[in-house]
Amino acid sequence: MLNKNVCILGGGGFVGRHLASQLAARGWRITVPARQRQRAKDLLVLPGIEVVQTDVHDPEVLARLCAGQDAVINLVGILHGSERAFTAAHVELPAKAMAACQAAGVRRFLHMSALGADPASRSLYQRSKGEGERRVLDLGRQYGIDVTVFRPSVIFGPGDSFLTLFAGLLGMAPVVPLANAGTRFQPVHVVDVARAFADAVGDPESHGQAYNLCGPEVYNLAQLVGLVAATLGLKRLILPLGAGASYWFARAMELKPGTKLMTRDNHYAMQTDNVCPDGFPARFGQPRGLAASLDYLRGGRQDQYDGYRTVAGR
């Protein structure tokens, strides 16, 4: 790849911001489409990044975005929504992007799936992620595009929507009812996920592969929430809920306006542990541990900006 031009769909999001900073530090020229350019303004401090306000679900827009690129990376994902919304984001958009790559002559495509992605899952999130992953791999073979898929466990780090959400909840409530408290996770740091993508872009050995991405430690949800409380210096009573109570708690939270703590779809997804038997792929380095990486929960968004600048060498 002589020109090192890449378009990152979803580049203005949580993982996308960290990936863009790593690729910028490696000399890539990066196009980041965003529905609202203002929301990706953090990236404007980095060299070689162009943020374009546009709608990536429009095939004509995708055709323009893919023209002249050496690689396209798809990170677009949603955590909550209707079946139609999940299908549009996780199945139809990747297929449209692959078609745009084929038409533009782009021969490298990296795709963000999810650990637990399964076309047969009861969870709309997991089912749509599984269908999207399968579609991308099939189209890669059909179009002659070199595809790499990544399936991360829950991702943590500055800007996350998981541990940060619990941190906010713990700051308000002395007692925390916790649905599916025994579900096990193997959290992976966002910088490690971004590094795997950045390393794989120019790595022919990763072509056609699907990699699970997990951190070095396994925690159940109750342990994770307890660790967040300890990091914040809070003493809280964590109240694990049984199977039936977990469902009705998820149902109640689903009806709550604003940011969703949990939905029934999350509940269905959490019926299966989210862990990697083989851990983090050695070819992408060693992942950092969770307990020693939670200082960001005590900080603010300035920590996130400073992190981007550090990685970019500015």
C-alpha positions as CSV (number, residue, x, y, z in Angstrom):
1,M,0.0,0.0,0.0
2,L,2.1,2.9,-1.3
3,N,-0.4,5.7,-0.7
4,K,-1.8,4.7,2.7
5,N,-5.2,6.2,2.3
6,V,-8.0,4.8,4.5
7,C,-11.6,5.5,5.1
8,I,-12.9,4.7,8.5
9,L,-16.7,4.2,8.7
10,G,-17.6,5.0,12.3
11,G,-14.3,6.7,12.7
12,G,-15.9,9.4,14.9
13,G,-17.0,6.8,17.5
14,F,-15.3,5.3,20.5
15,V,-13.0,2.8,18.8
16,G,-12.7,5.0,15.7
17,R,-11.2,7.9,17.5
18,H,-8.4,5.7,19.0
19,L,-7.8,3.9,15.7
20,A,-7.6,7.2,13.8
21,S,-5.0,8.5,16.2
22,Q,-2.9,5.3,15.8
23,L,-3.1,5.3,12.0
24,A,-2.3,9.1,11.9
25,A,0.8,8.4,13.9
26,R,1.8,5.8,11.3
27,G,1.5,8.3,8.5
28,W,-1.9,7.3,7.1
29,R,-4.2,9.8,5.4
30,I,-7.6,9.2,6.9
31,T,-11.1,10.1,5.8
32,V,-13.7,10.0,8.6
33,P,-17.4,10.4,7.5
34,A,-19.7,11.7,10.2
35,R,-23.4,12.5,10.2
36,Q,-22.5,15.6,12.2
37,R,-19.0,16.9,11.7
38,Q,-19.0,18.7,15.0
39,R,-19.2,15.4,16.9
40,A,-15.9,14.3,15.4
41,K,-14.1,17.6,16.1
42,D,-11.7,15.8,18.5
43,L,-10.0,14.3,15.5
44,L,-9.2,17.7,13.9
45,V,-6.2,18.0,16.2
46,L,-4.6,15.0,14.4
47,P,-2.5,15.3,11.2
48,G,-3.7,13.8,8.0
49,I,-7.4,13.4,9.0
50,E,-10.3,14.8,7.0
51,V,-13.8,14.7,8.6
52,V,-16.6,14.7,6.1
53,Q,-20.2,15.4,7.1
54,T,-22.3,12.9,5.2
55,D,-24.6,9.9,5.4
56,V,-22.7,6.6,5.0
57,H,-25.9,4.6,4.4
58,D,-26.3,6.3,1.0
59,P,-24.7,4.0,-1.7
60,E,-23.7,7.0,-3.8
61,V,-21.9,8.6,-0.8
62,L,-20.1,5.3,-0.1
63,A,-19.0,5.2,-3.7
64,R,-17.4,8.7,-3.4
65,L,-15.8,7.8,0.0
66,C,-14.2,4.6,-1.3
67,A,-12.8,6.2,-4.5
68,G,-9.0,6.5,-4.2
69,Q,-8.8,4.5,-0.9
70,D,-6.3,1.7,-0.2
71,A,-8.4,0.3,2.6
72,V,-11.8,0.7,4.2
73,I,-12.5,0.0,7.8
74,N,-16.1,-0.5,9.1
75,L,-16.6,0.2,12.8
76,V,-20.3,1.2,12.6
77,G,-22.4,-0.3,15.4
78,I,-25.3,0.4,17.6
79,L,-26.1,-1.1,21.0
80,H,-29.8,-0.4,21.2
81,G,-32.6,-0.1,18.6
82,S,-35.3,-1.9,16.6
83,E,-34.7,-5.0,14.5
84,R,-34.8,-2.7,11.4
85,A,-32.1,-0.4,12.9
86,F,-29.8,-3.3,13.8
87,T,-30.2,-4.8,10.3
88,A,-29.5,-1.4,8.7
89,A,-26.3,-0.8,10.8
90,H,-24.9,-4.3,11.1
91,V,-25.9,-6.1,7.9
92,E,-26.9,-3.7,5.1
93,L,-24.3,-1.1,5.7
94,P,-21.3,-3.5,5.6
95,A,-22.8,-5.1,2.4
96,K,-23.1,-1.6,0.8
97,A,-19.6,-0.7,1.8
98,M,-18.2,-4.0,0.3
99,A,-20.1,-3.2,-3.0
100,A,-18.6,0.3,-3.0
101,C,-15.1,-1.1,-2.5
102,Q,-15.6,-3.6,-5.3
103,A,-16.7,-0.8,-7.7
104,A,-13.8,1.5,-6.6
105,G,-11.2,-1.2,-6.8
106,V,-10.5,-1.2,-3.1
107,R,-9.0,-4.6,-2.2
108,R,-8.7,-4.3,1.6
109,F,-11.6,-4.3,4.1
110,L,-11.5,-4.6,7.9
111,H,-14.7,-5.2,9.8
112,M,-15.8,-4.8,13.4
113,S,-18.0,-7.7,14.5
114,A,-18.5,-8.7,18.2
115,L,-17.6,-11.6,20.4
116,G,-20.8,-13.8,20.6
117,A,-22.0,-12.7,17.1
118,D,-24.3,-15.5,16.0
119,P,-27.0,-15.5,13.3
120,A,-29.1,-17.8,15.5
121,S,-28.9,-15.7,18.6
122,R,-32.1,-14.5,20.3
123,S,-30.4,-11.1,20.8
124,L,-31.0,-8.8,17.9
125,Y,-27.5,-7.3,18.5
126,Q,-25.7,-10.6,18.4
127,R,-27.8,-11.9,15.5
128,S,-27.3,-8.9,13.3
129,K,-23.6,-8.8,14.1
130,G,-23.4,-12.5,13.1
131,E,-25.3,-11.9,9.9
132,G,-23.2,-8.9,9.0
133,E,-20.0,-10.8,9.6
134,R,-21.1,-13.7,7.5
135,R,-22.1,-11.3,4.7
136,V,-18.8,-9.5,4.7
137,L,-16.8,-12.7,4.5
138,D,-19.0,-14.1,1.7
139,L,-18.7,-10.9,-0.3
140,G,-15.0,-10.7,0.2
141,R,-14.7,-14.1,-1.5
142,Q,-17.1,-13.1,-4.2
143,Y,-15.5,-9.7,-4.9
144,G,-11.9,-10.7,-4.4
145,I,-11.5,-8.3,-1.5
146,D,-9.1,-9.2,1.4
147,V,-11.2,-9.1,4.5
148,T,-10.3,-9.3,8.2
149,V,-12.9,-9.5,10.9
150,F,-12.4,-8.6,14.6
151,R,-14.7,-9.9,17.4
152,P,-13.9,-8.0,20.6
153,S,-15.4,-8.7,24.0
154,V,-16.7,-5.6,25.9
155,I,-14.3,-2.7,25.2
156,F,-13.2,-0.3,28.0
157,G,-11.1,2.8,28.1
158,P,-11.5,6.6,27.8
159,G,-14.8,7.3,26.2
160,D,-16.4,3.9,26.7
161,S,-20.1,3.5,27.3
162,F,-19.9,0.4,29.6
163,L,-17.8,1.0,32.7
164,T,-18.3,4.8,32.5
165,L,-22.0,4.2,32.6
166,F,-21.7,2.1,35.8
167,A,-19.4,4.7,37.3
168,G,-22.2,7.3,36.9
169,L,-24.7,5.0,38.4
170,L,-22.5,4.2,41.4
171,G,-22.0,7.9,42.0
172,M,-25.8,8.3,42.5
173,A,-27.0,5.1,44.2
174,P,-25.9,3.5,47.5
175,V,-27.5,0.2,46.4
176,V,-27.1,-1.1,42.9
177,P,-29.5,-3.8,41.7
178,L,-27.6,-5.8,39.1
179,A,-29.2,-8.0,36.4
180,N,-27.2,-11.0,35.1
181,A,-24.5,-10.4,37.7
182,G,-22.8,-13.7,37.1
183,T,-22.3,-13.3,33.3
184,R,-18.6,-13.4,32.6
185,F,-16.7,-10.9,30.5
186,Q,-13.0,-10.6,29.4
187,P,-12.8,-6.8,28.9
188,V,-10.3,-5.5,26.3
189,H,-8.8,-2.1,26.2
190,V,-9.8,0.2,23.4
191,V,-6.1,1.0,22.6
192,D,-5.4,-2.7,22.1
193,V,-8.4,-3.1,19.8
194,A,-7.3,-0.1,17.8
195,R,-3.8,-1.5,17.6
196,A,-5.0,-4.8,16.2
197,F,-6.9,-3.0,13.4
198,A,-3.9,-0.7,12.7
199,D,-1.5,-3.7,12.6
200,A,-3.7,-5.8,10.4
201,V,-4.3,-3.2,7.7
202,G,-1.0,-3.9,6.0
203,D,-0.6,-7.5,7.2
204,P,-1.3,-10.1,4.5
205,E,-1.3,-12.9,7.0
206,S,-4.5,-11.5,8.4
207,H,-6.4,-11.7,5.1
208,G,-9.5,-13.9,5.4
209,Q,-9.1,-14.3,9.2
210,A,-11.5,-13.6,12.0
211,Y,-9.9,-12.8,15.4
212,N,-11.4,-12.8,18.9
213,L,-10.1,-9.9,21.0
214,C,-10.1,-10.2,24.8
215,G,-8.1,-8.9,27.7
216,P,-6.0,-11.0,30.0
217,E,-8.6,-11.3,32.8
218,V,-12.1,-12.7,33.2
219,Y,-14.6,-11.0,35.5
220,N,-18.3,-11.5,36.1
221,L,-20.4,-8.4,36.0
222,A,-20.7,-8.1,39.7
223,Q,-16.9,-8.1,40.0
224,L,-16.6,-5.5,37.3
225,V,-19.0,-3.2,39.0
226,G,-17.3,-3.7,42.3
227,L,-13.9,-2.8,40.7
228,V,-15.4,0.4,39.3
229,A,-16.7,1.3,42.8
230,A,-13.3,0.6,44.4
231,T,-11.6,2.7,41.7
232,L,-13.9,5.6,42.6
233,G,-13.4,5.1,46.3
234,L,-17.1,4.3,46.8
235,K,-18.6,1.7,49.2
236,R,-21.8,0.4,47.5
237,L,-24.1,-2.6,48.0
238,I,-24.3,-4.6,44.8
239,L,-27.5,-6.6,44.8
240,P,-27.4,-9.5,42.2
241,L,-30.8,-10.3,40.7
242,G,-32.1,-13.7,39.8
243,A,-33.0,-14.8,36.3
244,G,-36.6,-13.7,36.4
245,A,-35.9,-10.4,38.2
246,S,-33.1,-9.7,35.7
247,Y,-35.5,-9.9,32.8
248,W,-38.0,-7.6,34.5
249,F,-35.3,-5.2,35.5
250,A,-34.1,-5.1,31.9
251,R,-37.7,-4.5,30.8
252,A,-38.1,-1.6,33.2
253,M,-34.8,0.0,32.1
254,E,-35.8,-0.3,28.5
255,L,-38.8,1.9,29.1
256,K,-36.7,4.5,30.9
257,P,-36.1,7.6,28.7
258,G,-32.6,8.7,27.9
259,T,-29.4,6.6,28.0
260,K,-30.3,2.9,28.4
261,L,-28.6,1.1,31.3
262,M,-30.0,-2.2,29.9
263,T,-32.6,-3.6,27.6
264,R,-34.2,-7.0,27.1
265,D,-31.9,-7.5,24.1
266,N,-28.9,-7.0,26.4
267,H,-30.4,-9.5,28.8
268,Y,-30.7,-12.1,26.0
269,A,-27.1,-11.5,24.9
270,M,-25.9,-11.9,28.5
271,Q,-27.3,-15.4,28.7
272,T,-23.9,-16.5,27.3
273,D,-20.5,-15.6,28.7
274,N,-18.5,-13.2,26.7
275,V,-15.0,-14.7,26.9
276,C,-12.2,-15.8,24.6
277,P,-10.8,-19.4,25.2
278,D,-7.6,-18.4,23.3
279,G,-7.2,-14.8,24.7
280,F,-5.7,-12.0,22.7
281,P,-3.9,-12.9,19.3
282,A,-0.2,-12.8,19.9
283,R,0.5,-11.3,16.5
284,F,-1.1,-8.0,17.8
285,G,0.9,-7.7,21.0
286,Q,0.0,-8.1,24.6
287,P,-3.2,-6.6,25.9
288,R,-3.2,-4.4,29.0
289,G,-5.0,-5.5,32.2
290,L,-8.2,-3.9,33.4
291,A,-7.5,-3.2,37.1
292,A,-4.4,-1.1,36.3
293,S,-6.1,0.9,33.5
294,L,-9.1,2.4,35.2
295,D,-7.8,5.9,36.1
296,Y,-9.8,7.4,33.3
297,L,-13.0,6.8,35.3
298,R,-11.8,9.5,37.7
299,G,-10.9,11.9,35.0
300,G,-12.8,13.8,32.3
301,R,-12.9,14.2,28.5
302,Q,-9.6,16.2,28.7
303,D,-7.9,12.8,29.4
304,Q,-9.3,11.5,26.1
305,Y,-8.1,14.5,24.1
306,D,-4.6,14.3,25.7
307,G,-4.5,10.6,24.8
308,Y,-5.2,11.3,21.1
309,R,-2.5,14.0,21.0
310,T,0.0,11.7,22.7
311,V,-0.5,8.9,20.3
312,A,-0.3,11.3,17.4
313,G,3.0,12.8,18.7
314,R,1.5,16.3,19.2
